[in-house]
Amino acid sequence: MTFPALEQYLARLHNASHGTTHDAVRSDCRVWLDADGRAQGRYFNTTLTSVFQPVRQIDALARKGAIIGYEGFAHSYSSSDNGLYLWKLLDHAASDDESIELDRLCRMLHSINFYRQEQAQAGDLYLSVHARLLAAVDSNHGMAFRRILNLLELPHEKIVLQLPTITENQGWLLNYVLDNYRRNNFRLAVNADDVTQAASLLERVRPDVIKIDARGVTHDEQTTRFLEVCTARGIQVIFKRLEKARDLETLQQLARIAVLPLHAQGFLWDLPQAALHAFTTSEVPDDGLPAATLDTERS
Protein backbone atom coordinates (compact mmCIF):
# COMPACT_ATOMS: atom_id res chain seq x y z
CA MET A 1 0.00 0.00 0.00
CA THR A 2 1.27 3.47 -0.88
CA PHE A 3 -1.27 5.59 0.98
CA PRO A 4 0.35 6.68 4.29
CA ALA A 5 -2.67 8.63 5.54
CA LEU A 6 -4.91 5.60 4.98
CA GLU A 7 -2.39 3.36 6.73
CA GLN A 8 -2.41 5.68 9.75
CA TYR A 9 -6.21 5.75 9.80
CA LEU A 10 -6.38 1.95 9.60
CA ALA A 11 -3.87 1.71 12.44
CA ARG A 12 -6.08 3.93 14.61
CA LEU A 13 -9.13 1.81 13.73
CA HIS A 14 -7.14 -1.34 14.54
CA ASN A 15 -6.11 0.01 17.94
CA ALA A 16 -9.67 1.10 18.72
CA SER A 17 -11.06 -2.27 17.63
CA HIS A 18 -8.60 -4.23 19.78
CA GLY A 19 -8.69 -1.90 22.76
CA THR A 20 -12.25 -2.77 23.70
CA THR A 21 -14.85 -5.45 23.14
CA HIS A 22 -16.53 -5.96 19.80
CA ASP A 23 -19.90 -4.85 21.20
CA ALA A 24 -18.39 -1.67 22.57
CA VAL A 25 -16.76 -0.90 19.25
CA ARG A 26 -20.07 -1.33 17.46
CA SER A 27 -21.88 0.99 19.84
CA ASP A 28 -19.21 3.69 20.09
CA CYS A 29 -17.51 3.81 16.67
CA ARG A 30 -18.90 4.77 13.28
CA VAL A 31 -16.29 2.69 11.44
CA TRP A 32 -14.18 -0.20 12.79
CA LEU A 33 -12.15 -3.18 11.56
CA ASP A 34 -12.94 -6.88 11.81
CA ALA A 35 -10.38 -9.59 12.51
CA ASP A 36 -9.44 -9.73 8.81
CA GLY A 37 -8.87 -5.99 8.57
CA ARG A 38 -12.09 -5.20 6.67
CA ALA A 39 -13.72 -1.87 7.52
CA GLN A 40 -17.31 -2.10 8.76
CA GLY A 41 -19.92 0.52 9.49
CA ARG A 42 -23.35 0.70 11.07
CA TYR A 43 -26.65 1.90 9.62
CA PHE A 44 -29.41 1.65 12.22
CA ASN A 45 -29.21 -2.02 13.31
CA THR A 46 -27.34 -3.28 10.24
CA THR A 47 -23.58 -3.81 10.04
CA LEU A 48 -22.23 -3.00 6.57
CA THR A 49 -19.06 -3.80 4.71
CA SER A 50 -17.85 -3.92 1.09
CA VAL A 51 -17.62 -6.44 -1.73
CA PHE A 52 -16.26 -5.82 -5.22
CA GLN A 53 -16.91 -7.10 -8.73
CA PRO A 54 -14.30 -6.72 -11.49
CA VAL A 55 -14.79 -4.75 -14.68
CA ARG A 56 -12.91 -6.64 -17.39
CA GLN A 57 -11.75 -5.92 -20.90
CA ILE A 58 -13.65 -7.93 -23.50
CA ASP A 59 -11.15 -10.18 -25.22
CA ALA A 60 -12.18 -11.18 -28.73
CA LEU A 61 -10.51 -14.58 -28.29
CA ALA A 62 -10.36 -15.41 -24.57
CA ARG A 63 -13.41 -16.16 -22.40
CA LYS A 64 -12.32 -13.79 -19.63
CA GLY A 65 -10.28 -10.62 -20.19
CA ALA A 66 -7.96 -8.56 -18.02
CA ILE A 67 -9.33 -6.62 -15.03
CA ILE A 68 -9.30 -2.83 -15.47
CA GLY A 69 -11.30 -1.85 -12.38
CA TYR A 70 -13.79 -2.92 -9.72
CA GLU A 71 -17.27 -1.85 -8.67
CA GLY A 72 -18.00 -1.58 -4.96
CA PHE A 73 -21.24 -2.82 -3.35
CA ALA A 74 -22.59 -2.52 0.20
CA HIS A 75 -23.29 -5.89 1.82
CA SER A 76 -24.31 -6.94 5.28
CA TYR A 77 -21.34 -8.12 7.30
CA SER A 78 -20.79 -11.85 7.73
CA SER A 79 -17.76 -13.56 9.25
CA SER A 80 -18.30 -16.69 7.12
CA ASP A 81 -19.16 -15.34 3.65
CA ASN A 82 -19.69 -12.13 1.66
CA GLY A 83 -23.04 -11.28 3.25
CA LEU A 84 -26.18 -9.99 1.52
CA TYR A 85 -26.64 -7.09 -0.87
CA LEU A 86 -28.02 -4.03 0.95
CA TRP A 87 -28.06 -1.10 -1.47
CA LYS A 88 -31.87 -1.16 -1.30
CA LEU A 89 -31.58 0.16 2.26
CA LEU A 90 -31.62 3.59 0.63
CA ASP A 91 -35.05 2.87 -0.83
CA HIS A 92 -36.39 2.60 2.71
CA ALA A 93 -34.35 5.30 4.46
CA ALA A 94 -36.61 7.32 6.71
CA SER A 95 -35.50 10.74 5.47
CA ASP A 96 -33.34 12.43 2.86
CA ASP A 97 -30.74 13.26 5.51
CA GLU A 98 -30.50 9.59 6.48
CA SER A 99 -30.20 8.51 2.86
CA ILE A 100 -27.34 10.97 2.36
CA GLU A 101 -25.65 9.68 5.53
CA LEU A 102 -25.91 6.07 4.35
CA ASP A 103 -24.57 6.95 0.90
CA ARG A 104 -21.54 8.70 2.39
CA LEU A 105 -20.90 5.83 4.80
CA CYS A 106 -20.96 3.30 1.95
CA ARG A 107 -18.56 5.33 -0.18
CA MET A 108 -16.17 5.71 2.73
CA LEU A 109 -16.26 1.97 3.48
CA HIS A 110 -15.71 1.08 -0.18
CA SER A 111 -12.79 3.48 -0.50
CA ILE A 112 -11.10 2.14 2.64
CA ASN A 113 -11.73 -1.53 1.81
CA PHE A 114 -10.58 -1.08 -1.77
CA TYR A 115 -7.39 0.92 -1.31
CA ARG A 116 -6.16 -1.13 1.64
CA GLN A 117 -5.63 -4.00 -0.82
CA GLU A 118 -2.57 -4.34 -3.01
CA GLN A 119 -4.58 -5.19 -6.14
CA ALA A 120 -6.27 -1.77 -6.00
CA GLN A 121 -3.14 -0.18 -7.45
CA ALA A 122 -3.90 -1.51 -10.93
CA GLY A 123 -7.53 -0.46 -11.45
CA ASP A 124 -10.26 2.13 -11.06
CA LEU A 125 -13.00 2.06 -8.42
CA TYR A 126 -16.61 2.43 -9.62
CA LEU A 127 -19.14 3.64 -7.03
CA SER A 128 -22.88 4.07 -7.57
CA VAL A 129 -24.96 7.11 -6.69
CA HIS A 130 -28.45 6.02 -5.66
CA ALA A 131 -31.41 7.60 -7.48
CA ARG A 132 -32.78 8.97 -4.21
CA LEU A 133 -29.60 10.99 -3.73
CA LEU A 134 -30.20 12.92 -6.93
CA ALA A 135 -33.27 14.58 -5.46
CA ALA A 136 -32.11 14.65 -1.84
CA VAL A 137 -28.86 16.55 -2.30
CA ASP A 138 -29.27 20.29 -2.71
CA SER A 139 -25.70 21.27 -1.83
CA ASN A 140 -22.17 20.39 -2.90
CA HIS A 141 -22.38 16.66 -2.20
CA GLY A 142 -19.32 15.94 -4.32
CA MET A 143 -17.21 18.13 -2.07
CA ALA A 144 -18.06 16.03 1.00
CA PHE A 145 -16.74 12.85 -0.62
CA ARG A 146 -13.73 14.65 -2.07
CA ARG A 147 -12.87 15.92 1.45
CA ILE A 148 -12.82 12.35 2.81
CA LEU A 149 -10.56 11.21 -0.02
CA ASN A 150 -8.22 14.14 0.58
CA LEU A 151 -7.99 13.36 4.29
CA LEU A 152 -7.06 9.76 3.52
CA GLU A 153 -4.83 10.87 0.61
CA LEU A 154 -6.65 8.58 -1.81
CA PRO A 155 -6.66 9.23 -5.59
CA HIS A 156 -9.99 10.78 -6.55
CA GLU A 157 -8.95 10.61 -10.22
CA LYS A 158 -9.14 6.80 -9.99
CA ILE A 159 -12.75 6.85 -8.80
CA VAL A 160 -15.71 6.80 -11.22
CA LEU A 161 -19.08 7.87 -9.82
CA GLN A 162 -21.98 6.06 -11.48
CA LEU A 163 -25.33 7.80 -11.84
CA PRO A 164 -28.50 5.70 -12.16
CA THR A 165 -30.77 5.49 -15.18
CA ILE A 166 -32.65 8.79 -15.44
CA THR A 167 -35.96 9.40 -17.22
CA GLU A 168 -36.04 12.06 -19.92
CA ASN A 169 -38.03 14.51 -17.81
CA GLN A 170 -35.36 14.30 -15.08
CA GLY A 171 -32.62 15.55 -17.41
CA TRP A 172 -32.23 18.83 -15.52
CA LEU A 173 -31.55 16.87 -12.32
CA LEU A 174 -28.97 14.68 -14.03
CA ASN A 175 -27.13 17.70 -15.39
CA TYR A 176 -27.19 19.39 -11.97
CA VAL A 177 -25.61 16.39 -10.26
CA LEU A 178 -23.12 15.86 -13.09
CA ASP A 179 -21.99 19.46 -12.79
CA ASN A 180 -21.68 19.09 -9.02
CA TYR A 181 -19.33 16.11 -9.28
CA ARG A 182 -17.40 17.53 -12.23
CA ARG A 183 -16.57 20.64 -10.21
CA ASN A 184 -14.95 18.26 -7.71
CA ASN A 185 -12.95 16.57 -10.51
CA PHE A 186 -14.60 13.14 -10.44
CA ARG A 187 -14.98 11.01 -13.53
CA LEU A 188 -18.61 10.19 -14.22
CA ALA A 189 -20.55 7.25 -15.59
CA VAL A 190 -24.19 7.09 -16.65
CA ASN A 191 -26.34 3.96 -16.92
CA ALA A 192 -28.52 2.98 -19.88
CA ASP A 193 -30.97 0.14 -20.41
CA ASP A 194 -30.04 -0.29 -24.08
CA VAL A 195 -28.08 1.28 -26.95
CA THR A 196 -30.95 3.57 -27.94
CA GLN A 197 -31.10 5.12 -24.49
CA ALA A 198 -27.31 5.27 -24.35
CA ALA A 199 -27.17 7.19 -27.62
CA SER A 200 -29.69 9.71 -26.24
CA LEU A 201 -27.59 10.18 -23.09
CA LEU A 202 -24.51 10.95 -25.16
CA GLU A 203 -26.34 13.92 -26.66
CA ARG A 204 -27.76 15.16 -23.33
CA VAL A 205 -24.68 14.78 -21.10
CA ARG A 206 -20.93 14.38 -21.46
CA PRO A 207 -20.10 11.20 -19.53
CA ASP A 208 -16.61 9.76 -19.21
CA VAL A 209 -18.11 6.25 -19.06
CA ILE A 210 -21.40 4.79 -20.23
CA LYS A 211 -22.71 1.47 -18.88
CA ILE A 212 -25.22 -0.48 -20.97
CA ASP A 213 -27.25 -3.57 -20.09
CA ALA A 214 -25.59 -6.51 -21.85
CA ARG A 215 -28.69 -8.72 -21.77
CA GLY A 216 -29.90 -9.17 -25.33
CA VAL A 217 -27.25 -6.91 -26.86
CA THR A 218 -27.13 -7.18 -30.67
CA HIS A 219 -24.42 -6.75 -33.27
CA ASP A 220 -26.26 -4.38 -35.61
CA GLU A 221 -25.72 -1.10 -37.42
CA GLN A 222 -27.08 1.01 -34.54
CA THR A 223 -24.71 -0.56 -32.02
CA THR A 224 -21.75 -0.26 -34.38
CA ARG A 225 -22.50 3.40 -35.01
CA PHE A 226 -22.89 4.06 -31.29
CA LEU A 227 -19.47 2.56 -30.58
CA GLU A 228 -17.96 4.71 -33.34
CA VAL A 229 -19.37 7.84 -31.69
CA CYS A 230 -18.01 6.78 -28.28
CA THR A 231 -14.60 6.17 -29.84
CA ALA A 232 -14.57 9.61 -31.45
CA ARG A 233 -15.47 11.25 -28.12
CA GLY A 234 -13.15 9.11 -26.00
CA ILE A 235 -15.99 7.63 -23.93
CA GLN A 236 -15.39 4.29 -22.20
CA VAL A 237 -18.12 1.68 -22.82
CA ILE A 238 -18.94 -0.99 -20.21
CA PHE A 239 -21.61 -3.64 -20.73
CA LYS A 240 -23.10 -4.53 -17.33
CA ARG A 241 -25.11 -7.59 -16.21
CA LEU A 242 -23.16 -9.99 -18.42
CA GLU A 243 -24.87 -13.25 -17.50
CA LYS A 244 -25.22 -15.39 -20.64
CA ALA A 245 -22.61 -16.96 -22.90
CA ARG A 246 -24.52 -15.86 -26.00
CA ASP A 247 -24.29 -12.21 -24.93
CA LEU A 248 -20.54 -12.62 -24.43
CA GLU A 249 -20.25 -13.99 -27.97
CA THR A 250 -22.00 -10.89 -29.31
CA LEU A 251 -19.73 -8.60 -27.28
CA GLN A 252 -16.67 -10.44 -28.58
CA GLN A 253 -17.90 -9.83 -32.14
CA LEU A 254 -18.23 -6.12 -31.36
CA ALA A 255 -14.79 -6.10 -29.73
CA ARG A 256 -13.23 -7.40 -32.96
CA ILE A 257 -14.38 -4.32 -34.89
CA ALA A 258 -14.08 -1.69 -32.13
CA VAL A 259 -11.17 0.75 -32.29
CA LEU A 260 -11.02 1.24 -28.52
CA PRO A 261 -11.27 -1.64 -25.99
CA LEU A 262 -14.73 -2.60 -24.79
CA HIS A 263 -15.41 -3.70 -21.22
CA ALA A 264 -17.98 -5.71 -19.29
CA GLN A 265 -18.87 -7.05 -15.86
CA GLY A 266 -21.31 -9.64 -14.61
CA PHE A 267 -22.02 -12.99 -13.01
CA LEU A 268 -20.85 -14.88 -16.08
CA TRP A 269 -17.33 -13.90 -15.08
CA ASP A 270 -17.32 -12.98 -11.39
CA LEU A 271 -19.34 -13.07 -8.19
CA PRO A 272 -18.70 -10.08 -5.89
CA GLN A 273 -16.03 -10.80 -3.26
CA ALA A 274 -14.48 -8.85 -0.38
CA ALA A 275 -10.89 -9.80 -1.31
CA LEU A 276 -9.62 -8.57 -4.67
CA HIS A 277 -7.07 -11.37 -4.91
CA ALA A 278 -9.96 -13.86 -5.09
CA PHE A 279 -10.51 -12.97 -8.75
CA THR A 280 -7.07 -13.99 -10.00
CA THR A 281 -7.92 -17.72 -9.86
CA SER A 282 -11.72 -17.68 -10.08
CA GLU A 283 -13.35 -20.12 -12.47
CA VAL A 284 -16.55 -19.74 -14.47
CA PRO A 285 -18.72 -22.73 -15.43
CA ASP A 286 -19.43 -23.20 -19.14
CA ASP A 287 -23.21 -23.38 -18.77
CA GLY A 288 -23.99 -19.81 -17.71
CA LEU A 289 -24.28 -18.25 -14.27
CA PRO A 290 -22.24 -19.40 -11.27
CA ALA A 291 -24.30 -21.70 -9.08
CA ALA A 292 -24.34 -19.42 -6.02
CA THR A 293 -25.47 -16.19 -7.72
CA LEU A 294 -26.09 -13.41 -5.19
CA ASP A 295 -28.81 -10.79 -5.38
CA THR A 296 -26.36 -7.99 -5.94
CA GLU A 297 -26.58 -4.60 -7.66
CA ARG A 298 -29.10 -4.31 -10.47
CA SER A 299 -28.72 -0.63 -11.44
NUMI-804757 format. One record per residue (C-alpha): residue number from 1; z, x, y. Coordinates in Angstrom, 2 decimals, decimal comma. Each point is the difference from the previous one (the first is absolute). Layout:
N
  nr      up    east   north
 NUM       Z       X       Y
...
***
This chain:
299
  nr      up    east   north
   1    0,00    0,00    0,00
   2   -0,88    1,27    3,47
   3    1,86   -2,54    2,12
   4    3,31    1,62    1,09
   5    1,25   -3,02    1,95
   6   -0,56   -2,24   -3,03
   7    1,75    2,52   -2,24
   8    3,02   -0,02    2,32
   9    0,05   -3,80    0,07
  10   -0,20   -0,17   -3,80
  11    2,84    2,51   -0,24
  12    2,17   -2,21    2,22
  13   -0,88   -3,05   -2,12
  14    0,81    1,99   -3,15
  15    3,40    1,03    1,35
  16    0,78   -3,56    1,09
  17   -1,09   -1,39   -3,37
  18    2,15    2,46   -1,96
  19    2,98   -0,09    2,33
  20    0,94   -3,56   -0,87
  21   -0,56   -2,60   -2,68
  22   -3,34   -1,68   -0,51
  23    1,40   -3,37    1,11
  24    1,37    1,51    3,18
  25   -3,32    1,63    0,77
  26   -1,79   -3,31   -0,43
  27    2,38   -1,81    2,32
  28    0,25    2,67    2,70
  29   -3,42    1,70    0,12
  30   -3,39   -1,39    0,96
  31   -1,84    2,61   -2,08
  32    1,35    2,11   -2,89
  33   -1,23    2,03   -2,98
  34    0,25   -0,79   -3,70
  35    0,70    2,56   -2,71
  36   -3,70    0,94   -0,14
  37   -0,24    0,57    3,74
  38   -1,90   -3,22    0,79
  39    0,85   -1,63    3,33
  40    1,24   -3,59   -0,23
  41    0,73   -2,61    2,62
  42    1,58   -3,43    0,18
  43   -1,45   -3,30    1,20
  44    2,60   -2,76   -0,25
  45    1,09    0,20   -3,67
  46   -3,07    1,87   -1,26
  47   -0,20    3,76   -0,53
  48   -3,47    1,35    0,81
  49   -1,86    3,17   -0,80
  50   -3,62    1,21   -0,12
  51   -2,82    0,23   -2,52
  52   -3,49    1,36    0,62
  53   -3,51   -0,65   -1,28
  54   -2,76    2,61    0,38
  55   -3,19   -0,49    1,97
  56   -2,71    1,88   -1,89
  57   -3,51    1,16    0,72
  58   -2,60   -1,90   -2,01
  59   -1,72    2,50   -2,25
  60   -3,51   -1,03   -1,00
  61    0,44    1,67   -3,40
  62    3,72    0,15   -0,83
  63    2,17   -3,05   -0,75
  64    2,77    1,09    2,37
  65   -0,56    2,04    3,17
  66    2,17    2,32    2,06
  67    2,99   -1,37    1,94
  68   -0,44    0,03    3,79
  69    3,09   -2,00    0,98
  70    2,66   -2,49   -1,07
  71    1,05   -3,48    1,07
  72    3,71   -0,73    0,27
  73    1,61   -3,24   -1,24
  74    3,55   -1,35    0,30
  75    1,62   -0,70   -3,37
  76    3,46   -1,02   -1,05
  77    2,02    2,97   -1,18
  78    0,43    0,55   -3,73
  79    1,52    3,03   -1,71
  80   -2,13   -0,54   -3,13
  81   -3,47   -0,86    1,35
  82   -1,99   -0,53    3,21
  83    1,59   -3,35    0,85
  84   -1,73   -3,14    1,29
  85   -2,39   -0,46    2,90
  86    1,82   -1,38    3,06
  87   -2,42   -0,04    2,93
  88    0,17   -3,81   -0,06
  89    3,56    0,29    1,32
  90   -1,63   -0,04    3,43
  91   -1,46   -3,43   -0,72
  92    3,54   -1,34   -0,27
  93    1,75    2,04    2,70
  94    2,25   -2,26    2,02
  95   -1,24    1,11    3,42
  96   -2,61    2,16    1,69
  97    2,65    2,60    0,83
  98    0,97    0,24   -3,67
  99   -3,62    0,30   -1,08
 100   -0,50    2,86    2,46
 101    3,17    1,69   -1,29
 102   -1,18   -0,26   -3,61
 103   -3,45    1,34    0,88
 104    1,49    3,03    1,75
 105    2,41    0,64   -2,87
 106   -2,85   -0,06   -2,53
 107   -2,13    2,40    2,03
 108    2,91    2,39    0,38
 109    0,75   -0,09   -3,74
 110   -3,66    0,55   -0,89
 111   -0,32    2,92    2,40
 112    3,14    1,69   -1,34
 113   -0,83   -0,63   -3,67
 114   -3,58    1,15    0,45
 115    0,46    3,19    2,00
 116    2,95    1,23   -2,05
 117   -2,46    0,53   -2,87
 118   -2,19    3,06   -0,34
 119   -3,13   -2,01   -0,85
 120    0,14   -1,69    3,42
 121   -1,45    3,13    1,59
 122   -3,48   -0,76   -1,33
 123   -0,52   -3,63    1,05
 124    0,39   -2,73    2,59
 125    2,64   -2,74   -0,07
 126   -1,20   -3,61    0,37
 127    2,59   -2,53    1,21
 128   -0,54   -3,74    0,43
 129    0,88   -2,08    3,04
 130    1,03   -3,49   -1,09
 131   -1,82   -2,96    1,58
 132    3,27   -1,37    1,37
 133    0,48    3,18    2,02
 134   -3,20   -0,60    1,93
 135    1,47   -3,07    1,66
 136    3,62    1,16    0,07
 137   -0,46    3,25    1,90
 138   -0,41   -0,41    3,74
 139    0,88    3,57    0,98
 140   -1,07    3,53   -0,88
 141    0,70   -0,21   -3,73
 142   -2,12    3,06   -0,72
 143    2,25    2,11    2,19
 144    3,07   -0,85   -2,10
 145   -1,62    1,32   -3,18
 146   -1,45    3,01    1,80
 147    3,52    0,86    1,27
 148    1,36    0,05   -3,57
 149   -2,83    2,26   -1,14
 150    0,60    2,34    2,93
 151    3,71    0,23   -0,78
 152   -0,77    0,93   -3,60
 153   -2,91    2,23    1,11
 154   -2,42   -1,82   -2,29
 155   -3,78   -0,01    0,65
 156   -0,96   -3,33    1,55
 157   -3,67    1,04   -0,17
 158    0,23   -0,19   -3,81
 159    1,19   -3,61    0,05
 160   -2,42   -2,96   -0,05
 161    1,40   -3,37    1,07
 162   -1,66   -2,90   -1,81
 163   -0,36   -3,35    1,74
 164   -0,32   -3,17   -2,10
 165   -3,02   -2,27   -0,21
 166   -0,26   -1,88    3,30
 167   -1,78   -3,31    0,61
 168   -2,70   -0,08    2,66
 169    2,11   -1,99    2,45
 170    2,73    2,67   -0,21
 171   -2,33    2,74    1,25
 172    1,89    0,39    3,28
 173    3,20    0,68   -1,96
 174   -1,71    2,58   -2,19
 175   -1,36    1,84    3,02
 176    3,42   -0,06    1,69
 177    1,71    1,58   -3,00
 178   -2,83    2,49   -0,53
 179    0,30    1,13    3,60
 180    3,77    0,31   -0,37
 181   -0,26    2,35   -2,98
 182   -2,95    1,93    1,42
 183    2,02    0,83    3,11
 184    2,50    1,62   -2,38
 185   -2,80    2,00   -1,69
 186    0,07   -1,65   -3,43
 187   -3,09   -0,38   -2,13
 188   -0,69   -3,63   -0,82
 189   -1,37   -1,94   -2,94
 190   -1,06   -3,64   -0,16
 191   -0,27   -2,15   -3,13
 192   -2,96   -2,18   -0,98
 193   -0,53   -2,45   -2,84
 194   -3,67    0,93   -0,43
 195   -2,87    1,96    1,57
 196   -0,99   -2,87    2,29
 197    3,45   -0,15    1,55
 198    0,14    3,79    0,15
 199   -3,27    0,14    1,92
 200    1,38   -2,52    2,52
 201    3,15    2,10    0,47
 202   -2,07    3,08    0,77
 203   -1,50   -1,83    2,97
 204    3,33   -1,42    1,24
 205    2,23    3,08   -0,38
 206   -0,36    3,75   -0,40
 207    1,93    0,83   -3,18
 208    0,32    3,49   -1,44
 209    0,15   -1,50   -3,51
 210   -1,17   -3,29   -1,46
 211    1,35   -1,31   -3,32
 212   -2,09   -2,51   -1,95
 213    0,88   -2,03   -3,09
 214   -1,76    1,66   -2,94
 215    0,08   -3,10   -2,21
 216   -3,56   -1,21   -0,45
 217   -1,53    2,65    2,26
 218   -3,81    0,12   -0,27
 219   -2,60    2,71    0,43
 220   -2,34   -1,84    2,37
 221   -1,81    0,54    3,28
 222    2,88   -1,36    2,11
 223    2,52    2,37   -1,57
 224   -2,36    2,96    0,30
 225   -0,63   -0,75    3,66
 226    3,72   -0,39    0,66
 227    0,71    3,42   -1,50
 228   -2,76    1,51    2,15
 229    1,65   -1,41    3,13
 230    3,41    1,36   -1,06
 231   -1,56    3,41   -0,61
 232   -1,61    0,03    3,44
 233    3,33   -0,90    1,64
 234    2,12    2,32   -2,14
 235    2,07   -2,84   -1,48
 236    1,73    0,60   -3,34
 237   -0,62   -2,73   -2,61
 238    2,61   -0,82   -2,67
 239   -0,52   -2,67   -2,65
 240    3,40   -1,49   -0,89
 241    1,12   -2,01   -3,06
 242   -2,21    1,95   -2,40
 243    0,92   -1,71   -3,26
 244   -3,14   -0,35   -2,14
 245   -2,26    2,61   -1,57
 246   -3,10   -1,91    1,10
 247    1,07    0,23    3,65
 248    0,50    3,75   -0,41
 249   -3,54    0,29   -1,37
 250   -1,34   -1,75    3,10
 251    2,03    2,27    2,29
 252   -1,30    3,06   -1,84
 253   -3,56   -1,23    0,61
 254    0,78   -0,33    3,71
 255    1,63    3,44    0,02
 256   -3,23    1,56   -1,30
 257   -1,93   -1,15    3,08
 258    2,76    0,30    2,63
 259   -0,16    2,91    2,44
 260    3,77    0,15    0,49
 261    2,53   -0,25   -2,88
 262    1,20   -3,46   -0,96
 263    3,57   -0,68   -1,10
 264    1,93   -2,57   -2,01
 265    3,43   -0,89   -1,34
 266    1,25   -2,44   -2,59
 267    1,60   -0,71   -3,35
 268   -3,07    1,17   -1,89
 269    1,00    3,52    0,98
 270    3,69    0,01    0,92
 271    3,20   -2,02   -0,09
 272    2,30    0,64    2,99
 273    2,63    2,67   -0,72
 274    2,88    1,55    1,95
 275   -0,93    3,59   -0,95
 276   -3,36    1,27    1,23
 277   -0,24    2,55   -2,80
 278   -0,18   -2,89   -2,49
 279   -3,66   -0,55    0,89
 280   -1,25    3,44   -1,02
 281    0,14   -0,85   -3,73
 282   -0,22   -3,80    0,04
 283   -2,39   -1,63   -2,44
 284   -2,00   -3,20    0,38
 285   -0,96   -2,17   -2,99
 286   -3,71   -0,71   -0,47
 287    0,37   -3,78   -0,18
 288    1,06   -0,78    3,57
 289    3,44   -0,29    1,56
 290    3,00    2,04   -1,15
 291    2,19   -2,06   -2,30
 292    3,06   -0,04    2,28
 293   -1,70   -1,13    3,23
 294    2,53   -0,62    2,78
 295   -0,19   -2,72    2,62
 296   -0,56    2,45    2,80
 297   -1,72   -0,22    3,39
 298   -2,81   -2,52    0,29
 299   -0,97    0,38    3,68
***
